[in-house]
Amino acid sequence: MIETLDHWINGDADSGSGDRSGPVYDPAKGIVAKQVRFGTADDVDRAVQAASAAFTSWGNASIAKRQQVLFAFRELLNARRDELAAILTAEHGKVLSDAAGEIARGLEVVEFACGMPHLSKGTYSLNASTDVDVFTVKEPLGVVGIISPFNFPAMVPLWFFPIAIAAGNTVVLKPSEKDPTAASWMAGLLKEAGLPDGVFNVVHGDKEAVDALLTHPDVSAISFVGSTPIAKYVYETATREGKRVQALGGAKNHMLVLPDADLDLAADAAVNAGFGSAGERCMAISVLVAVDPVGDELISKITERMGTLRTGDGRGSADMGPLITREHRDKVAGYLDVAGTDGATVVVDGRGVEADGETDGFWLGPSLVDKVPTSSTVYTDEIFGPVLSVVRVGSYAEGVELINSVPYGNGTAIFTNDGGAARRFMREIQVGMVGINVPIPVPVAYHSFGGWKASMFGDAKAYGPHGVEFFTRDKTITSRWLDPSHGGLNLGFPQND
């Protein structure tokens, strides 16, 4: 019999009240490795109740106490990162080195959250009026919900819950049902670090659990990462319930290569950013915009590099692993058929890849499609797989116009040796994150992550200063302590003096 993964509620594994479950695959083998329980609205309610009860003491705990727990969690996570990386590779399929990188970026946010004593300081105005002081304090919200995607089952939750917990909130996390074990593993690690029961809870499941979290009256805020249609749904549903929401959506990230660029550097970047994690990341480069006459040479260099990539089981020596499910693999592969129908040129077809792994694995090799029409769904859809499209343009201005016309605004990059062109691009491009000779411009933890337009719903980006603001709320106090010599009454309206 295969293992069934439980929820984590009030500091312990919990089998829940429902009888539904879902398969968790090992995508490199194409087999069901375990089952995960699907939570009901009652399960979500019990988790929220546990979090609400824990908030009474955790929200009033000293900053020093909360900091000690975060420091301990950081040390445990750092010491056991290889264990977590193995979980990620087994359930998502990404190669071990990529899984290690995911954990490292998540650790950065934990370390940022360890600085909460400085980050949560308020402001003070002495003698704003005669003998009147005005000051602000930052207080936690209460119970917050986190809904995370399959592509980064450790890093995305780590974008949110360390800051939420350090600020004094309690958490209910609903991870992806496709690779859920990392969430439960981190819950156990937080308990080992000394986090009180109920402060961090995990409810597994599907839309039923999500909707229960979005509409629960005792949940104050929702953090979400996923596709744009679902991000919009999450934002509209939760804000209608009066919740604070940050909902990060999809992307179609472009990389503009100017004629003066170092084409070897650009080719390396395109391959790394297009095929890392099998293209299953919202910051992947999915469209290469080549300013001719460099298109042919760039295609040649990229094709040469793609020929050296090894697709296979991430636990071995592969460069790229499988896709998350068979259905997703088939959907992504279908875009290569569309490309041919729409008049594009399939330069490298990954459907026939000979993978280093079990034959039933969800394999699709790196694929390259040239001269993609901008009317094709290969260009317009977020494919979320190892398919790199190339669009040829005649000038810098044409490239910028093309990128700015896309409904998404997550990230983009320019490759050039011209500082003036790079600075102009930085100012003219309409996206939230820009790379200059950097293909995946994911900010470090003390800046904030998030896009524009259809890539972001809500006002607060993830982690960094935006994360601190999102998980706290300001309270302003106006205070007057009377001098002992004061006497008499004055019933007039207070005035500045």
PAPABA-840760 format. One record per residue (C-alpha): residue number from 1; residue in three letters; x negated, y negated, z negated. Coordinates in steps of 0.02 Angstrom, whole numbers, padded with zeros to 5 digits, always signed. Example, Ala and Ser with C-alpha at 12.3 -4.5 7.8 and 13.67 -1.06 7.14 Angstrom:
BEGIN
{1 "ALA" {-00615 +00225 -00390}}
{2 "SER" {-00684 +00053 -00357}}
//
This chain:
BEGIN
{1 "MET" {+00000 +00000 +00000}}
{2 "ILE" {-00061 -00175 +00040}}
{3 "GLU" {-00073 -00315 -00087}}
{4 "THR" {+00069 -00439 -00111}}
{5 "LEU" {+00012 -00614 -00158}}
{6 "ASP" {+00113 -00696 -00297}}
{7 "HIS" {+00150 -00878 -00333}}
{8 "TRP" {+00055 -00968 -00472}}
{9 "ILE" {+00171 -01053 -00595}}
{10 "ASN" {+00132 -01121 -00768}}
{11 "GLY" {-00043 -01049 -00771}}
{12 "ASP" {-00010 -00871 -00715}}
{13 "ALA" {+00039 -00762 -00567}}
{14 "ASP" {+00226 -00761 -00538}}
{15 "SER" {+00323 -00640 -00428}}
{16 "GLY" {+00465 -00763 -00401}}
{17 "SER" {+00652 -00739 -00388}}
{18 "GLY" {+00669 -00699 -00203}}
{19 "ASP" {+00649 -00540 -00103}}
{20 "ARG" {+00576 -00615 +00057}}
{21 "SER" {+00393 -00604 +00105}}
{22 "GLY" {+00282 -00629 +00257}}
{23 "PRO" {+00129 -00546 +00333}}
{24 "VAL" {-00047 -00616 +00311}}
{25 "TYR" {-00158 -00558 +00454}}
{26 "ASP" {-00342 -00525 +00472}}
{27 "PRO" {-00349 -00611 +00643}}
{28 "ALA" {-00516 -00533 +00690}}
{29 "LYS" {-00441 -00360 +00672}}
{30 "GLY" {-00262 -00395 +00721}}
{31 "ILE" {-00194 -00307 +00567}}
{32 "VAL" {-00085 -00357 +00420}}
{33 "ALA" {-00206 -00375 +00273}}
{34 "LYS" {-00078 -00420 +00139}}
{35 "GLN" {+00096 -00488 +00110}}
{36 "VAL" {+00138 -00656 +00031}}
{37 "ARG" {+00297 -00692 -00066}}
{38 "PHE" {+00413 -00825 +00002}}
{39 "GLY" {+00475 -00941 -00133}}
{40 "THR" {+00656 -00990 -00158}}
{41 "ALA" {+00728 -01157 -00213}}
{42 "ASP" {+00737 -01081 -00388}}
{43 "ASP" {+00551 -01042 -00383}}
{44 "VAL" {+00511 -01220 -00330}}
{45 "ASP" {+00623 -01284 -00470}}
{46 "ARG" {+00532 -01178 -00600}}
{47 "ALA" {+00364 -01240 -00537}}
{48 "VAL" {+00423 -01420 -00544}}
{49 "GLN" {+00492 -01394 -00719}}
{50 "ALA" {+00325 -01322 -00775}}
{51 "ALA" {+00235 -01470 -00697}}
{52 "SER" {+00356 -01593 -00778}}
{53 "ALA" {+00329 -01516 -00949}}
{54 "ALA" {+00140 -01520 -00926}}
{55 "PHE" {+00144 -01702 -00870}}
{56 "THR" {+00198 -01758 -01043}}
{57 "SER" {+00027 -01716 -01115}}
{58 "TRP" {-00082 -01719 -00959}}
{59 "GLY" {-00025 -01893 -00908}}
{60 "ASN" {-00071 -01955 -01082}}
{61 "ALA" {-00235 -01860 -01092}}
{62 "SER" {-00391 -01967 -01102}}
{63 "ILE" {-00485 -02008 -00944}}
{64 "ALA" {-00634 -01919 -01023}}
{65 "LYS" {-00535 -01758 -01047}}
{66 "ARG" {-00472 -01757 -00868}}
{67 "GLN" {-00647 -01796 -00805}}
{68 "GLN" {-00720 -01649 -00902}}
{69 "VAL" {-00600 -01529 -00816}}
{70 "LEU" {-00642 -01599 -00644}}
{71 "PHE" {-00829 -01585 -00678}}
{72 "ALA" {-00808 -01404 -00734}}
{73 "PHE" {-00703 -01364 -00580}}
{74 "ARG" {-00835 -01442 -00468}}
{75 "GLU" {-00971 -01333 -00544}}
{76 "LEU" {-00867 -01174 -00530}}
{77 "LEU" {-00817 -01211 -00350}}
{78 "ASN" {-00996 -01248 -00301}}
{79 "ALA" {-01061 -01090 -00383}}
{80 "ARG" {-00928 -00978 -00302}}
{81 "ARG" {-00910 -01061 -00133}}
{82 "ASP" {-00968 -00903 -00043}}
{83 "GLU" {-00821 -00808 -00119}}
{84 "LEU" {-00699 -00938 -00056}}
{85 "ALA" {-00782 -00944 +00116}}
{86 "ALA" {-00756 -00756 +00133}}
{87 "ILE" {-00570 -00780 +00096}}
{88 "LEU" {-00556 -00916 +00227}}
{89 "THR" {-00642 -00812 +00361}}
{90 "ALA" {-00539 -00657 +00323}}
{91 "GLU" {-00372 -00749 +00337}}
{92 "HIS" {-00403 -00893 +00457}}
{93 "GLY" {-00537 -00814 +00565}}
{94 "LYS" {-00662 -00959 +00568}}
{95 "VAL" {-00844 -00908 +00557}}
{96 "LEU" {-00925 -00908 +00386}}
{97 "SER" {-01033 -01060 +00421}}
{98 "ASP" {-00879 -01159 +00471}}
{99 "ALA" {-00789 -01101 +00314}}
{100 "ALA" {-00938 -01158 +00210}}
{101 "GLY" {-00930 -01328 +00294}}
{102 "GLU" {-00745 -01341 +00253}}
{103 "ILE" {-00781 -01309 +00069}}
{104 "ALA" {-00924 -01434 +00068}}
{105 "ARG" {-00810 -01572 +00132}}
{106 "GLY" {-00681 -01527 +00001}}
{107 "LEU" {-00813 -01533 -00134}}
{108 "GLU" {-00851 -01712 -00084}}
{109 "VAL" {-00675 -01761 -00134}}
{110 "VAL" {-00690 -01669 -00300}}
{111 "GLU" {-00849 -01768 -00334}}
{112 "PHE" {-00761 -01928 -00286}}
{113 "ALA" {-00619 -01887 -00407}}
{114 "CYS" {-00746 -01862 -00545}}
{115 "GLY" {-00771 -02050 -00535}}
{116 "MET" {-00592 -02085 -00587}}
{117 "PRO" {-00645 -02185 -00743}}
{118 "HIS" {-00711 -02318 -00625}}
{119 "LEU" {-00579 -02295 -00489}}
{120 "SER" {-00431 -02314 -00606}}
{121 "LYS" {-00482 -02476 -00690}}
{122 "GLY" {-00353 -02614 -00687}}
{123 "THR" {-00374 -02804 -00684}}
{124 "TYR" {-00362 -02939 -00818}}
{125 "SER" {-00325 -03125 -00808}}
{126 "LEU" {-00369 -03213 -00969}}
{127 "ASN" {-00266 -03366 -01015}}
{128 "ALA" {-00160 -03364 -00859}}
{129 "SER" {-00051 -03486 -00952}}
{130 "THR" {-00088 -03561 -01122}}
{131 "ASP" {-00125 -03414 -01237}}
{132 "VAL" {-00045 -03296 -01109}}
{133 "ASP" {-00145 -03152 -01032}}
{134 "VAL" {-00090 -03050 -00880}}
{135 "PHE" {-00163 -02880 -00841}}
{136 "THR" {-00127 -02726 -00736}}
{137 "VAL" {-00151 -02542 -00775}}
{138 "LYS" {-00144 -02392 -00659}}
{139 "GLU" {-00029 -02252 -00715}}
{140 "PRO" {+00007 -02080 -00639}}
{141 "LEU" {+00167 -02047 -00543}}
{142 "GLY" {+00219 -01882 -00622}}
{143 "VAL" {+00246 -01723 -00522}}
{144 "VAL" {+00177 -01730 -00345}}
{145 "GLY" {+00201 -01606 -00203}}
{146 "ILE" {+00070 -01554 -00077}}
{147 "ILE" {+00110 -01461 +00086}}
{148 "SER" {-00046 -01403 +00177}}
{149 "PRO" {-00078 -01324 +00349}}
{150 "PHE" {-00159 -01161 +00403}}
{151 "ASN" {-00313 -01233 +00487}}
{152 "PHE" {-00399 -01294 +00328}}
{153 "PRO" {-00325 -01192 +00185}}
{154 "ALA" {-00455 -01254 +00060}}
{155 "MET" {-00511 -01425 +00121}}
{156 "VAL" {-00340 -01505 +00147}}
{157 "PRO" {-00274 -01462 -00028}}
{158 "LEU" {-00441 -01525 -00094}}
{159 "TRP" {-00409 -01690 -00006}}
{160 "PHE" {-00263 -01718 -00123}}
{161 "PHE" {-00254 -01622 -00286}}
{162 "PRO" {-00421 -01672 -00366}}
{163 "ILE" {-00373 -01857 -00355}}
{164 "ALA" {-00194 -01822 -00408}}
{165 "ILE" {-00250 -01723 -00560}}
{166 "ALA" {-00389 -01843 -00608}}
{167 "ALA" {-00262 -01985 -00606}}
{168 "GLY" {-00151 -01890 -00728}}
{169 "ASN" {-00021 -01814 -00612}}
{170 "THR" {+00036 -01634 -00607}}
{171 "VAL" {+00047 -01537 -00443}}
{172 "VAL" {+00153 -01412 -00348}}
{173 "LEU" {+00061 -01350 -00192}}
{174 "LYS" {+00148 -01261 -00047}}
{175 "PRO" {+00007 -01192 +00063}}
{176 "SER" {+00026 -01116 +00235}}
{177 "GLU" {+00100 -00942 +00229}}
{178 "LYS" {-00024 -00890 +00364}}
{179 "ASP" {-00178 -00900 +00251}}
{180 "PRO" {-00117 -00927 +00073}}
{181 "THR" {-00247 -00842 -00036}}
{182 "ALA" {-00365 -00990 -00050}}
{183 "ALA" {-00231 -01092 -00141}}
{184 "SER" {-00202 -00957 -00272}}
{185 "TRP" {-00389 -00931 -00290}}
{186 "MET" {-00417 -01116 -00326}}
{187 "ALA" {-00273 -01113 -00451}}
{188 "GLY" {-00363 -00978 -00549}}
{189 "LEU" {-00524 -01076 -00540}}
{190 "LEU" {-00440 -01232 -00609}}
{191 "LYS" {-00376 -01133 -00757}}
{192 "GLU" {-00552 -01066 -00786}}
{193 "ALA" {-00613 -01246 -00784}}
{194 "GLY" {-00496 -01287 -00928}}
{195 "LEU" {-00346 -01361 -00838}}
{196 "PRO" {-00192 -01342 -00949}}
{197 "ASP" {-00054 -01226 -00890}}
{198 "GLY" {+00076 -01309 -00780}}
{199 "VAL" {-00034 -01449 -00716}}
{200 "PHE" {-00068 -01356 -00552}}
{201 "ASN" {+00060 -01237 -00476}}
{202 "VAL" {+00070 -01144 -00310}}
{203 "VAL" {+00232 -01089 -00227}}
{204 "HIS" {+00209 -00991 -00066}}
{205 "GLY" {+00337 -00981 +00072}}
{206 "ASP" {+00415 -01061 +00223}}
{207 "LYS" {+00542 -01198 +00260}}
{208 "GLU" {+00653 -01152 +00113}}
{209 "ALA" {+00513 -01192 -00009}}
{210 "VAL" {+00463 -01348 +00087}}
{211 "ASP" {+00640 -01419 +00087}}
{212 "ALA" {+00661 -01382 -00097}}
{213 "LEU" {+00502 -01479 -00134}}
{214 "LEU" {+00551 -01625 -00021}}
{215 "THR" {+00721 -01646 -00103}}
{216 "HIS" {+00685 -01603 -00285}}
{217 "PRO" {+00734 -01752 -00393}}
{218 "ASP" {+00587 -01731 -00511}}
{219 "VAL" {+00453 -01738 -00375}}
{220 "SER" {+00385 -01916 -00359}}
{221 "ALA" {+00274 -01901 -00205}}
{222 "ILE" {+00233 -01788 -00058}}
{223 "SER" {+00068 -01766 +00032}}
{224 "PHE" {+00075 -01673 +00198}}
{225 "VAL" {-00039 -01625 +00342}}
{226 "GLY" {+00027 -01538 +00498}}
{227 "SER" {+00102 -01566 +00669}}
{228 "THR" {+00182 -01732 +00715}}
{229 "PRO" {+00363 -01668 +00726}}
{230 "ILE" {+00351 -01590 +00553}}
{231 "ALA" {+00259 -01741 +00482}}
{232 "LYS" {+00401 -01851 +00542}}
{233 "TYR" {+00529 -01732 +00466}}
{234 "VAL" {+00436 -01729 +00300}}
{235 "TYR" {+00422 -01918 +00297}}
{236 "GLU" {+00604 -01950 +00340}}
{237 "THR" {+00671 -01818 +00221}}
{238 "ALA" {+00565 -01861 +00071}}
{239 "THR" {+00579 -02051 +00087}}
{240 "ARG" {+00767 -02031 +00100}}
{241 "GLU" {+00755 -01949 -00071}}
{242 "GLY" {+00659 -02100 -00137}}
{243 "LYS" {+00487 -02019 -00139}}
{244 "ARG" {+00319 -02093 -00097}}
{245 "VAL" {+00252 -02002 +00058}}
{246 "GLN" {+00090 -01984 +00155}}
{247 "ALA" {+00118 -01873 +00306}}
{248 "LEU" {-00027 -01844 +00425}}
{249 "GLY" {+00026 -01779 +00596}}
{250 "GLY" {-00051 -01713 +00756}}
{251 "ALA" {-00178 -01779 +00877}}
{252 "LYS" {-00246 -01778 +01053}}
{253 "ASN" {-00422 -01839 +01027}}
{254 "HIS" {-00522 -01907 +01173}}
{255 "MET" {-00709 -01925 +01196}}
{256 "LEU" {-00762 -02061 +01319}}
{257 "VAL" {-00931 -02033 +01402}}
{258 "LEU" {-01008 -02184 +01489}}
{259 "PRO" {-01134 -02168 +01631}}
{260 "ASP" {-01278 -02228 +01521}}
{261 "ALA" {-01248 -02095 +01387}}
{262 "ASP" {-01372 -01959 +01341}}
{263 "LEU" {-01282 -01820 +01433}}
{264 "ASP" {-01369 -01680 +01337}}
{265 "LEU" {-01310 -01756 +01174}}
{266 "ALA" {-01136 -01781 +01246}}
{267 "ALA" {-01127 -01601 +01310}}
{268 "ASP" {-01182 -01531 +01141}}
{269 "ALA" {-01052 -01640 +01054}}
{270 "ALA" {-00912 -01589 +01172}}
{271 "VAL" {-00945 -01404 +01144}}
{272 "ASN" {-00962 -01422 +00955}}
{273 "ALA" {-00808 -01532 +00937}}
{274 "GLY" {-00702 -01439 +01063}}
{275 "PHE" {-00731 -01260 +01008}}
{276 "GLY" {-00778 -01266 +00824}}
{277 "SER" {-00648 -01176 +00718}}
{278 "ALA" {-00577 -01112 +00884}}
{279 "GLY" {-00511 -01287 +00918}}
{280 "GLU" {-00386 -01268 +00775}}
{281 "ARG" {-00416 -01435 +00694}}
{282 "CYS" {-00332 -01603 +00710}}
{283 "MET" {-00499 -01690 +00737}}
{284 "ALA" {-00554 -01576 +00879}}
{285 "ILE" {-00602 -01659 +01042}}
{286 "SER" {-00474 -01592 +01164}}
{287 "VAL" {-00499 -01717 +01307}}
{288 "LEU" {-00665 -01770 +01379}}
{289 "VAL" {-00648 -01932 +01479}}
{290 "ALA" {-00795 -01941 +01600}}
{291 "VAL" {-00834 -02108 +01683}}
{292 "ASP" {-00896 -02056 +01853}}
{293 "PRO" {-01022 -02029 +01926}}
{294 "VAL" {-01072 -01925 +01773}}
{295 "GLY" {-00927 -01801 +01781}}
{296 "ASP" {-01008 -01665 +01886}}
{297 "GLU" {-01172 -01665 +01789}}
{298 "LEU" {-01081 -01667 +01623}}
{299 "ILE" {-00970 -01522 +01674}}
{300 "SER" {-01124 -01424 +01725}}
{301 "LYS" {-01211 -01453 +01558}}
{302 "ILE" {-01056 -01407 +01459}}
{303 "THR" {-01029 -01249 +01561}}
{304 "GLU" {-01209 -01197 +01533}}
{305 "ARG" {-01190 -01217 +01345}}
{306 "MET" {-01024 -01126 +01341}}
{307 "GLY" {-01110 -00975 +01417}}
{308 "THR" {-01215 -00956 +01260}}
{309 "LEU" {-01068 -00953 +01138}}
{310 "ARG" {-01024 -00789 +01056}}
{311 "THR" {-00842 -00757 +01014}}
{312 "GLY" {-00810 -00627 +00880}}
{313 "ASP" {-00778 -00582 +00699}}
{314 "GLY" {-00827 -00731 +00590}}
{315 "ARG" {-00906 -00614 +00464}}
{316 "GLY" {-01039 -00568 +00591}}
{317 "SER" {-01152 -00674 +00702}}
{318 "ALA" {-01018 -00755 +00809}}
{319 "ASP" {-01009 -00940 +00848}}
{320 "MET" {-00819 -00944 +00863}}
{321 "GLY" {-00688 -00832 +00787}}
{322 "PRO" {-00511 -00781 +00836}}
{323 "LEU" {-00353 -00886 +00832}}
{324 "ILE" {-00238 -00876 +00681}}
{325 "THR" {-00100 -00765 +00753}}
{326 "ARG" {-00063 -00667 +00911}}
{327 "GLU" {+00082 -00783 +00951}}
{328 "HIS" {-00028 -00937 +00940}}
{329 "ARG" {-00162 -00854 +01044}}
{330 "ASP" {-00037 -00815 +01181}}
{331 "LYS" {+00034 -00992 +01176}}
{332 "VAL" {-00138 -01071 +01194}}
{333 "ALA" {-00187 -00950 +01334}}
{334 "GLY" {-00028 -00997 +01426}}
{335 "TYR" {-00094 -01173 +01452}}
{336 "LEU" {-00227 -01103 +01568}}
{337 "ASP" {-00088 -01040 +01682}}
{338 "VAL" {-00008 -01212 +01675}}
{339 "ALA" {-00174 -01294 +01719}}
{340 "GLY" {-00187 -01197 +01882}}
{341 "THR" {-00006 -01232 +01927}}
{342 "ASP" {-00030 -01418 +01895}}
{343 "GLY" {-00181 -01430 +02010}}
{344 "ALA" {-00321 -01432 +01881}}
{345 "THR" {-00478 -01328 +01900}}
{346 "VAL" {-00509 -01193 +01769}}
{347 "VAL" {-00699 -01197 +01761}}
{348 "VAL" {-00717 -01074 +01616}}
{349 "ASP" {-00574 -00955 +01578}}
{350 "GLY" {-00580 -00885 +01401}}
{351 "ARG" {-00442 -00758 +01426}}
{352 "GLY" {-00564 -00625 +01482}}
{353 "VAL" {-00687 -00648 +01340}}
{354 "GLU" {-00778 -00495 +01275}}
{355 "ALA" {-00769 -00525 +01089}}
{356 "ASP" {-00884 -00450 +00960}}
{357 "GLY" {-00746 -00375 +00855}}
{358 "GLU" {-00595 -00262 +00852}}
{359 "THR" {-00503 -00252 +01017}}
{360 "ASP" {-00338 -00299 +00933}}
{361 "GLY" {-00408 -00464 +00867}}
{362 "PHE" {-00325 -00625 +00922}}
{363 "TRP" {-00462 -00673 +01043}}
{364 "LEU" {-00473 -00817 +01165}}
{365 "GLY" {-00642 -00877 +01222}}
{366 "PRO" {-00693 -01059 +01248}}
{367 "SER" {-00606 -01128 +01402}}
{368 "LEU" {-00646 -01280 +01509}}
{369 "VAL" {-00522 -01363 +01628}}
{370 "ASP" {-00579 -01502 +01746}}
{371 "LYS" {-00481 -01637 +01837}}
{372 "VAL" {-00328 -01618 +01727}}
{373 "PRO" {-00181 -01727 +01784}}
{374 "THR" {-00120 -01839 +01644}}
{375 "SER" {+00057 -01783 +01686}}
{376 "SER" {+00016 -01602 +01643}}
{377 "THR" {+00064 -01529 +01474}}
{378 "VAL" {-00116 -01471 +01465}}
{379 "TYR" {-00156 -01655 +01441}}
{380 "THR" {-00004 -01715 +01344}}
{381 "ASP" {+00021 -01572 +01219}}
{382 "GLU" {-00081 -01542 +01063}}
{383 "ILE" {-00142 -01369 +01115}}
{384 "PHE" {-00233 -01332 +00951}}
{385 "GLY" {-00349 -01204 +01026}}
{386 "PRO" {-00516 -01185 +01117}}
{387 "VAL" {-00464 -01274 +01277}}
{388 "LEU" {-00565 -01428 +01327}}
{389 "SER" {-00488 -01536 +01462}}
{390 "VAL" {-00586 -01657 +01572}}
{391 "VAL" {-00510 -01814 +01647}}
{392 "ARG" {-00612 -01917 +01771}}
{393 "VAL" {-00600 -02108 +01769}}
{394 "GLY" {-00688 -02243 +01868}}
{395 "SER" {-00732 -02367 +01730}}
{396 "TYR" {-00743 -02403 +01545}}
{397 "ALA" {-00584 -02508 +01555}}
{398 "GLU" {-00488 -02366 +01637}}
{399 "GLY" {-00545 -02247 +01501}}
{400 "VAL" {-00491 -02363 +01360}}
{401 "GLU" {-00322 -02393 +01442}}
{402 "LEU" {-00298 -02205 +01457}}
{403 "ILE" {-00340 -02171 +01275}}
{404 "ASN" {-00232 -02313 +01210}}
{405 "SER" {-00082 -02251 +01310}}
{406 "VAL" {-00076 -02087 +01213}}
{407 "PRO" {+00060 -02082 +01078}}
{408 "TYR" {-00063 -02011 +00952}}
{409 "GLY" {-00196 -02115 +00866}}
{410 "ASN" {-00295 -01998 +00755}}
{411 "GLY" {-00478 -02003 +00810}}
{412 "THR" {-00584 -02039 +00962}}
{413 "ALA" {-00767 -02053 +01009}}
{414 "ILE" {-00876 -02145 +01132}}
{415 "PHE" {-01046 -02087 +01194}}
{416 "THR" {-01158 -02225 +01258}}
{417 "ASN" {-01328 -02305 +01233}}
{418 "ASP" {-01254 -02479 +01253}}
{419 "GLY" {-01224 -02561 +01084}}
{420 "GLY" {-01115 -02695 +01159}}
{421 "ALA" {-01002 -02568 +01242}}
{422 "ALA" {-00991 -02469 +01081}}
{423 "ARG" {-00943 -02623 +00980}}
{424 "ARG" {-00813 -02673 +01109}}
{425 "PHE" {-00741 -02497 +01106}}
{426 "MET" {-00731 -02500 +00917}}
{427 "ARG" {-00626 -02658 +00925}}
{428 "GLU" {-00516 -02616 +01075}}
{429 "ILE" {-00471 -02436 +01039}}
{430 "GLN" {-00306 -02403 +00949}}
{431 "VAL" {-00342 -02257 +00834}}
{432 "GLY" {-00374 -02237 +00648}}
{433 "MET" {-00548 -02157 +00657}}
{434 "VAL" {-00684 -02196 +00783}}
{435 "GLY" {-00848 -02108 +00818}}
{436 "ILE" {-00996 -02190 +00905}}
{437 "ASN" {-01104 -02048 +00970}}
{438 "VAL" {-01016 -01946 +00834}}
{439 "PRO" {-00885 -01826 +00906}}
{440 "ILE" {-00784 -01790 +00748}}
{441 "PRO" {-00777 -01950 +00644}}
{442 "VAL" {-00704 -01878 +00484}}
{443 "PRO" {-00742 -02006 +00349}}
{444 "VAL" {-00841 -01964 +00193}}
{445 "ALA" {-00741 -01946 +00033}}
{446 "TYR" {-00759 -02126 -00026}}
{447 "HIS" {-00676 -02190 +00133}}
{448 "SER" {-00501 -02133 +00183}}
{449 "PHE" {-00442 -02012 +00318}}
{450 "GLY" {-00293 -02047 +00430}}
{451 "GLY" {-00237 -02100 +00601}}
{452 "TRP" {-00120 -02225 +00682}}
{453 "LYS" {+00040 -02212 +00784}}
{454 "ALA" {+00116 -02037 +00791}}
{455 "SER" {-00031 -01965 +00694}}
{456 "MET" {+00018 -02045 +00529}}
{457 "PHE" {+00181 -02077 +00437}}
{458 "GLY" {+00174 -02182 +00280}}
{459 "ASP" {+00057 -02318 +00220}}
{460 "ALA" {-00074 -02218 +00126}}
{461 "LYS" {-00210 -02115 +00208}}
{462 "ALA" {-00290 -01962 +00126}}
{463 "TYR" {-00422 -01971 -00011}}
{464 "GLY" {-00542 -02117 -00040}}
{465 "PRO" {-00468 -02283 -00099}}
{466 "HIS" {-00301 -02245 -00016}}
{467 "GLY" {-00290 -02082 -00113}}
{468 "VAL" {-00316 -02170 -00279}}
{469 "GLU" {-00183 -02298 -00236}}
{470 "PHE" {-00062 -02164 -00177}}
{471 "PHE" {-00072 -02059 -00336}}
{472 "THR" {-00060 -02207 -00456}}
{473 "ARG" {+00059 -02352 -00480}}
{474 "ASP" {+00021 -02521 -00553}}
{475 "LYS" {+00104 -02588 -00709}}
{476 "THR" {+00080 -02773 -00745}}
{477 "ILE" {+00088 -02836 -00924}}
{478 "THR" {+00108 -03018 -00977}}
{479 "SER" {+00053 -03038 -01157}}
{480 "ARG" {+00052 -03179 -01285}}
{481 "TRP" {-00010 -03162 -01462}}
{482 "LEU" {+00041 -03311 -01565}}
{483 "ASP" {-00085 -03410 -01663}}
{484 "PRO" {-00050 -03399 -01851}}
{485 "SER" {-00025 -03587 -01856}}
{486 "HIS" {+00121 -03578 -01733}}
{487 "GLY" {+00289 -03634 -01798}}
{488 "GLY" {+00460 -03688 -01736}}
{489 "LEU" {+00576 -03625 -01599}}
{490 "ASN" {+00580 -03662 -01413}}
{491 "LEU" {+00721 -03587 -01312}}
{492 "GLY" {+00671 -03669 -01147}}
{493 "PHE" {+00622 -03573 -00991}}
{494 "PRO" {+00435 -03527 -00997}}
{495 "GLN" {+00328 -03646 -00893}}
{496 "ASN" {+00148 -03652 -00842}}
{497 "ASP" {+00047 -03776 -00945}}
//
